[in-house]
């Protein structure tokens, strides 16, 4: 086409079509994410109706939900120090922060466990929307919509149906974990970063630990990775320092509570390990058999260890895609982005101790379900990765180095 010649009829329309389609998909995804908390609120209220409290305390044989409610009532009636417990908070159940969440609902709506279930329904919908918000730029528009719908289905099947209508700390964990993912990704992105993001990510990390102490190794390793990366790359240490400071602030609640009651500042959040498996005490052959069964359970093949549980084929698919993604990236000579490295560290350091020592037969799928949203992120990165916007410092640095090397070879 020469200068001054008009483009062929329909050329602008054809060029604009992919952009229109992209914007349409993004608008649909955003609209779904915006209404999800309200949808889960409505479903939760319908299931909870007629709002008959199903947790009575004191209970003759107390379970976790009885203990949570009893301690929450102590917070409501006696003060934030939870005077009903005269020692440091280190026993079972381990969800320290969840007690205050339940107490907050009791103060706002009234002392009724079903009101907590409705609040947990809203929190579940919000966690799905926030997780989508955190990763949407890292997926193609169609992949983002598919991720949102898949995550919604996963959380409905495995969380809403089995956990939401119980007083269990996982219900608060999912909301805090989605906030952690959002702030952590923004902390390591080159775009959309705010100076407060590393601190907020650290604070969410600390609050997650107070909610589910089983992630404490993951939290420590994520912070260590941030420090190591900054030191090796000779970058400013303000990011890992703010992350560590935020985490310290996040976990300080249990220290303050323990000091208020015992006059000793302690962080002995988990000292009761009576329900742990101790593999070091088993003979080698029995140890191998036990670990294979436990790993199979986590993978979704639950029969060998717990015949009462049904097969989870969707777990198997997610774990396979999660394992394939880094192999695929490396085979294409494309390193994982730094935020992806952090997520793999988080998942691995969580699921490793679950396989090795956790009481899976007692807690069932709860311990596996907690990590599946992050596993799903890697699975969809394998299928619908979008690496263009907001590249992280890790991948940008590695790829720029490889580009310079290629230029020297040429």
C-alpha positions as CSV (number, residue, x, y, z in Angstrom):
1,X,0.0,0.0,0.0
2,X,1.5,3.3,-1.1
3,X,1.4,6.6,0.7
4,X,-2.0,8.2,0.5
5,X,-3.7,5.0,-0.5
6,X,-6.6,4.0,1.6
7,X,-6.5,0.7,3.5
8,X,-8.7,-2.1,2.3
9,X,-12.3,-2.0,3.5
10,X,-12.7,-3.8,6.8
11,X,-9.0,-3.7,7.7
12,X,-9.5,-1.5,10.8
13,X,-12.4,-3.8,11.9
14,X,-10.3,-6.9,11.6
15,X,-7.5,-5.3,13.5
16,X,-9.8,-4.1,16.3
17,X,-11.6,-7.4,16.7
18,X,-9.0,-9.1,18.9
19,X,-8.8,-6.0,21.1
20,X,-12.6,-5.9,21.4
21,X,-12.6,-9.6,22.3
22,X,-9.9,-9.1,24.9
23,X,-11.7,-6.3,26.5
24,X,-15.0,-8.2,26.5
25,X,-13.4,-11.2,28.2
26,X,-11.8,-9.0,30.8
27,X,-15.1,-7.1,31.4
28,X,-16.9,-10.4,31.9
29,X,-14.3,-11.7,34.3
30,X,-14.3,-8.5,36.3
31,X,-18.1,-8.5,36.5
32,X,-18.1,-12.1,37.8
33,X,-15.4,-11.4,40.3
34,X,-17.3,-8.3,41.6
35,X,-20.5,-10.2,42.2
36,X,-19.0,-13.4,43.6
37,X,-19.0,-12.3,47.3
38,X,-22.7,-11.3,47.0
39,X,-23.5,-14.6,45.3
40,X,-21.8,-16.6,48.1
41,X,-23.6,-14.3,50.7
42,X,-26.9,-15.3,49.2
43,X,-26.2,-19.0,49.0
44,X,-24.7,-19.0,52.5
45,X,-27.7,-17.3,54.0
46,X,-30.1,-19.8,52.3
47,X,-28.1,-22.7,53.6
48,X,-27.8,-21.3,57.1
49,X,-31.6,-20.4,57.3
50,X,-33.4,-20.6,59.8
51,X,-30.2,-19.7,61.6
52,X,-30.4,-22.3,64.4
53,X,-27.1,-22.4,66.3
54,X,-25.6,-25.9,65.9
55,X,-22.6,-25.5,68.2
56,X,-23.3,-25.8,71.9
57,X,-20.8,-25.1,74.6
58,X,-19.5,-26.5,76.9
59,X,-19.6,-29.8,75.0
60,X,-19.1,-33.2,76.7
61,X,-16.7,-34.3,73.9
62,X,-15.4,-31.0,72.5
63,X,-14.2,-30.7,68.9
64,X,-12.3,-27.9,67.3
65,X,-15.5,-25.8,66.7
66,X,-16.5,-26.1,70.3
67,X,-13.2,-24.8,71.5
68,X,-13.2,-22.0,69.0
69,X,-16.6,-20.9,70.1
70,X,-15.8,-21.2,73.8
71,X,-12.6,-19.0,73.5
72,X,-14.5,-16.5,71.2
73,X,-17.1,-16.1,73.9
74,X,-14.3,-15.4,76.4
75,X,-13.0,-12.7,74.2
76,X,-16.5,-11.2,73.8
77,X,-17.4,-11.3,77.5
78,X,-14.1,-11.0,79.3
79,X,-11.7,-9.0,77.0
80,X,-9.2,-9.4,74.2
81,X,-6.7,-11.3,76.4
82,X,-9.0,-14.4,76.4
83,X,-9.0,-15.0,80.2
84,X,-10.7,-18.4,79.8
85,X,-7.2,-19.6,78.8
86,X,-4.8,-18.9,81.6
87,X,-1.7,-20.2,79.8
88,X,0.0,-19.2,76.6
89,X,-1.9,-20.1,73.4
90,X,0.0,-23.2,72.2
91,X,-2.5,-26.1,72.3
92,X,-5.1,-27.5,70.0
93,X,-6.8,-26.2,67.9
94,X,-4.0,-24.0,66.5
95,X,-6.1,-21.2,64.9
96,X,-5.3,-18.3,67.3
97,X,-6.4,-15.5,65.0
98,X,-9.6,-17.3,64.0
99,X,-10.9,-17.0,67.5
100,X,-10.9,-13.2,67.2
101,X,-12.6,-13.5,63.8
102,X,-15.5,-15.5,65.4
103,X,-15.6,-13.1,68.3
104,X,-15.9,-10.2,65.9
105,X,-18.9,-11.8,64.2
106,X,-20.5,-12.4,67.5
107,X,-20.1,-8.8,68.5
108,X,-21.5,-7.4,65.2
109,X,-24.2,-9.9,64.5
110,X,-24.9,-11.8,67.8
111,X,-23.8,-15.0,69.4
112,X,-24.8,-17.6,66.8
113,X,-22.5,-19.9,64.9
114,X,-24.7,-19.7,61.7
115,X,-23.9,-16.0,61.5
116,X,-20.3,-16.9,61.3
117,X,-21.1,-19.4,58.5
118,X,-22.7,-16.6,56.5
119,X,-19.7,-14.3,57.1
120,X,-17.4,-17.2,56.0
121,X,-19.5,-17.6,52.8
122,X,-18.8,-13.9,52.0
123,X,-15.1,-14.3,52.8
124,X,-14.9,-17.3,50.5
125,X,-16.4,-15.4,47.6
126,X,-14.1,-12.5,48.4
127,X,-11.0,-14.7,48.5
128,X,-11.8,-16.1,45.0
129,X,-12.2,-12.5,43.6
130,X,-8.9,-11.3,45.2
131,X,-7.0,-14.3,44.0
132,X,-8.2,-13.6,40.5
133,X,-7.3,-9.9,40.9
134,X,-3.8,-11.0,41.9
135,X,-3.1,-13.2,38.9
136,X,-5.2,-11.8,36.1
137,X,-2.4,-9.9,34.5
138,X,-0.3,-13.0,34.4
139,X,-2.8,-15.0,32.4
140,X,-4.3,-14.4,28.9
141,X,-7.8,-12.9,29.0
142,X,-9.5,-16.2,28.2
143,X,-7.2,-17.9,30.7
144,X,-8.1,-15.4,33.4
145,X,-11.8,-16.1,32.9
146,X,-11.2,-19.8,32.9
147,X,-9.1,-19.5,36.0
148,X,-11.8,-17.6,37.8
149,X,-14.5,-20.1,36.9
150,X,-12.3,-23.1,37.8
151,X,-11.3,-21.6,41.1
152,X,-14.9,-20.9,41.9
153,X,-15.9,-24.5,41.2
154,X,-12.9,-25.8,43.2
155,X,-13.7,-23.7,46.2
156,X,-17.4,-24.5,46.1
157,X,-16.9,-28.3,45.8
158,X,-14.0,-28.6,48.3
159,X,-14.5,-25.7,50.7
160,X,-18.1,-24.4,50.7
161,X,-19.7,-27.8,50.8
162,X,-17.3,-29.2,53.5
163,X,-15.7,-26.4,55.5
164,X,-17.7,-23.2,55.3
165,X,-20.5,-24.3,57.7
166,X,-18.1,-25.3,60.4
167,X,-16.1,-23.2,62.8
168,X,-12.7,-24.0,61.3
169,X,-9.8,-21.7,60.8
170,X,-9.3,-22.6,57.2
171,X,-12.3,-20.3,56.4
172,X,-10.3,-17.3,57.5
173,X,-7.1,-18.6,56.0
174,X,-8.4,-18.5,52.4
175,X,-9.2,-14.8,52.7
176,X,-5.9,-13.9,54.2
177,X,-4.0,-16.1,51.7
178,X,-5.6,-14.3,48.8
179,X,-4.5,-10.9,50.3
180,X,-1.0,-12.3,50.8
181,X,-0.9,-13.4,47.2
182,X,-2.0,-10.0,46.0
183,X,0.5,-8.0,48.0
184,X,3.3,-10.4,47.5
185,X,3.0,-10.3,43.8
186,X,2.8,-6.5,43.8
187,X,6.0,-6.5,45.9
188,X,8.1,-8.2,43.3
189,X,6.5,-6.7,40.2
190,X,8.2,-3.9,38.3
191,X,4.9,-2.2,37.7
192,X,2.0,-1.3,40.0
193,X,4.3,-1.5,43.0
194,X,3.8,0.6,46.1
195,X,6.4,1.0,48.8
196,X,4.0,-0.3,51.4
197,X,3.3,-3.6,49.5
198,X,6.2,-5.6,51.0
199,X,5.2,-4.5,54.5
200,X,1.5,-5.5,53.8
201,X,2.6,-8.8,52.3
202,X,4.7,-9.5,55.4
203,X,1.8,-8.6,57.7
204,X,-0.5,-10.9,55.8
205,X,2.1,-13.6,56.1
206,X,2.2,-13.1,59.8
207,X,-1.6,-13.2,60.1
208,X,-1.7,-16.4,58.0
209,X,0.7,-18.0,60.5
210,X,-1.5,-17.0,63.4
211,X,-4.5,-18.5,61.5
212,X,-2.8,-21.7,60.3
213,X,0.6,-22.3,62.0
214,X,1.2,-25.2,59.6
215,X,2.5,-22.6,57.1
216,X,5.2,-21.3,59.4
217,X,8.0,-23.0,57.5
218,X,6.6,-21.6,54.2
219,X,6.6,-18.1,55.7
220,X,10.2,-18.4,56.9
221,X,11.4,-19.7,53.6
222,X,9.6,-17.0,51.6
223,X,11.3,-14.3,53.7
224,X,14.6,-16.1,53.4
225,X,14.3,-16.3,49.6
226,X,13.5,-12.5,49.5
227,X,16.7,-11.8,51.5
228,X,18.8,-14.2,49.5
229,X,17.7,-12.8,46.2
230,X,18.3,-9.2,47.2
231,X,21.8,-10.0,48.5
232,X,22.8,-12.1,45.5
233,X,21.5,-9.5,43.0
234,X,23.0,-6.6,45.1
235,X,19.7,-5.0,45.3
236,X,18.3,-2.7,48.0
237,X,17.4,-4.6,51.2
238,X,14.4,-2.5,52.0
239,X,11.9,-5.0,50.4
240,X,12.9,-8.0,52.4
241,X,13.4,-5.8,55.5
242,X,9.8,-4.5,55.1
243,X,8.5,-8.0,54.5
244,X,10.2,-9.2,57.7
245,X,9.0,-6.2,59.7
246,X,5.4,-6.7,58.5
247,X,5.5,-10.4,59.4
248,X,6.8,-9.5,62.9
249,X,3.9,-7.1,63.3
250,X,1.5,-9.7,62.0
251,X,2.5,-12.4,64.5
252,X,2.8,-9.9,67.4
253,X,-0.8,-10.4,68.4
254,X,-0.2,-13.8,70.0
255,X,2.9,-12.4,71.8
256,X,0.9,-9.5,73.2
257,X,-1.9,-11.8,74.3
258,X,0.4,-14.3,76.0
259,X,2.2,-11.4,77.8
260,X,-1.1,-10.0,79.0
261,X,-2.1,-13.3,80.6
262,X,1.2,-14.9,81.7
263,X,3.5,-11.8,82.0
264,X,5.9,-13.6,79.7
265,X,6.3,-12.6,76.0
266,X,6.3,-15.9,74.2
267,X,5.7,-17.2,70.7
268,X,5.1,-20.8,71.5
269,X,2.1,-21.0,69.1
270,X,2.5,-24.7,68.5
271,X,3.9,-26.9,71.3
272,X,1.4,-29.7,71.2
273,X,2.6,-32.2,68.6
274,X,0.9,-35.2,70.1
275,X,-1.0,-35.8,66.8
276,X,2.1,-35.8,64.6
277,X,3.5,-38.8,62.8
278,X,7.1,-39.5,63.8
279,X,8.6,-41.2,60.8
280,X,12.0,-41.4,62.3
281,X,10.7,-44.0,64.7
282,X,9.6,-46.4,61.9
283,X,11.6,-49.1,60.3
284,X,12.8,-48.3,56.8
285,X,10.3,-50.5,54.9
286,X,7.3,-49.4,56.9
287,X,8.4,-45.7,56.6
288,X,8.5,-46.0,52.8
289,X,5.1,-47.6,52.8
290,X,3.6,-45.0,55.0
291,X,5.1,-42.1,53.0
292,X,3.8,-43.5,49.7
293,X,0.3,-43.8,51.2
294,X,0.4,-40.3,52.6
295,X,1.8,-38.8,49.4
296,X,-0.9,-40.7,47.4
297,X,-3.6,-39.2,49.7
298,X,-2.3,-35.6,49.1
299,X,-2.2,-36.4,45.4
300,X,-5.8,-37.3,45.5
301,X,-5.6,-41.1,45.5
302,X,-7.1,-41.4,48.9
303,X,-8.1,-45.1,49.0
304,X,-4.8,-46.8,50.3
305,X,-4.7,-44.5,53.4
306,X,-8.3,-43.7,54.0
307,X,-10.8,-45.9,52.2
308,X,-13.7,-43.8,53.5
309,X,-12.6,-40.8,51.3
310,X,-13.6,-40.7,47.7
311,X,-11.1,-40.3,44.9
312,X,-10.1,-36.7,44.1
313,X,-9.3,-36.7,40.3
314,X,-9.2,-32.9,40.2
315,X,-6.4,-32.9,42.8
316,X,-4.4,-35.3,40.6
317,X,-4.8,-33.0,37.6
318,X,-3.8,-29.9,39.5
319,X,-0.7,-31.5,41.0
320,X,0.4,-32.9,37.7
321,X,0.1,-29.5,36.0
322,X,1.8,-27.9,39.0
323,X,4.8,-30.3,38.6
324,X,4.9,-29.9,34.8
325,X,5.0,-26.1,34.7
326,X,8.6,-25.5,35.9
327,X,9.8,-28.4,33.7
328,X,8.1,-26.8,30.7
329,X,9.6,-23.4,31.4
330,X,13.1,-24.7,31.8
331,X,12.8,-26.8,28.7
332,X,12.0,-23.6,26.8
333,X,15.0,-21.9,28.5
334,X,12.6,-19.5,30.2
335,X,13.2,-19.2,34.0
336,X,10.3,-19.0,36.4
337,X,9.5,-15.4,37.4
338,X,10.4,-14.5,41.0
339,X,6.9,-14.5,42.3
340,X,6.4,-18.0,40.8
341,X,9.6,-19.1,42.6
342,X,8.1,-17.8,45.9
343,X,4.8,-19.6,45.3
344,X,6.7,-22.9,44.6
345,X,8.7,-22.4,47.8
346,X,5.5,-21.7,49.8
347,X,3.6,-24.7,48.4
348,X,6.6,-27.1,48.8
349,X,7.4,-26.1,52.3
350,X,3.7,-26.5,53.3
351,X,2.9,-29.8,51.6
352,X,6.2,-31.4,52.6
353,X,5.5,-31.4,56.4
354,X,1.9,-32.4,55.7
355,X,3.2,-35.6,54.0
356,X,5.8,-36.2,56.7
357,X,4.2,-35.5,60.0
358,X,0.6,-34.2,59.8
359,X,-2.3,-36.2,61.1
360,X,-4.0,-36.6,57.7
361,X,-6.5,-39.2,58.8
362,X,-7.9,-36.9,61.4
363,X,-7.9,-33.7,59.4
364,X,-8.7,-35.3,56.1
365,X,-8.6,-33.2,53.0
366,X,-8.6,-29.9,55.0
367,X,-4.8,-29.7,55.0
368,X,-4.6,-30.4,51.2
369,X,-7.4,-28.1,50.2
370,X,-5.7,-25.1,51.9
371,X,-2.9,-25.1,49.3
372,X,-4.9,-25.9,46.2
373,X,-5.6,-22.3,45.1
374,X,-1.9,-21.6,44.8
375,X,-1.4,-24.9,43.0
376,X,-4.1,-23.8,40.6
377,X,-2.2,-20.6,39.8
378,X,0.8,-22.6,38.5
379,X,-1.5,-25.0,36.6
380,X,-3.1,-22.1,34.7
381,X,0.3,-20.5,34.1
382,X,1.2,-23.7,32.2
383,X,-1.9,-23.4,30.0
384,X,-2.5,-19.7,29.7
385,X,0.6,-17.8,30.7
386,X,0.9,-14.1,29.8
387,X,4.5,-12.9,30.5
388,X,4.4,-9.5,28.9
389,X,3.0,-7.0,31.5
390,X,4.7,-6.2,34.7
391,X,7.5,-8.6,34.4
392,X,9.1,-9.4,37.8
393,X,12.6,-8.4,38.6
394,X,13.8,-12.0,38.8
395,X,12.8,-12.9,35.2
396,X,13.7,-9.5,33.8
397,X,17.2,-9.7,35.3
398,X,17.8,-13.3,34.1
399,X,16.5,-12.8,30.6
400,X,18.4,-9.5,30.1
401,X,21.6,-11.3,31.2
402,X,20.9,-14.1,28.7
403,X,20.2,-11.5,26.0
404,X,23.4,-9.8,26.6
405,X,25.2,-13.1,26.4
406,X,23.5,-14.0,23.1
407,X,24.6,-10.6,21.8
408,X,28.2,-11.3,22.7
409,X,28.1,-14.7,21.0
410,X,26.8,-13.1,17.8
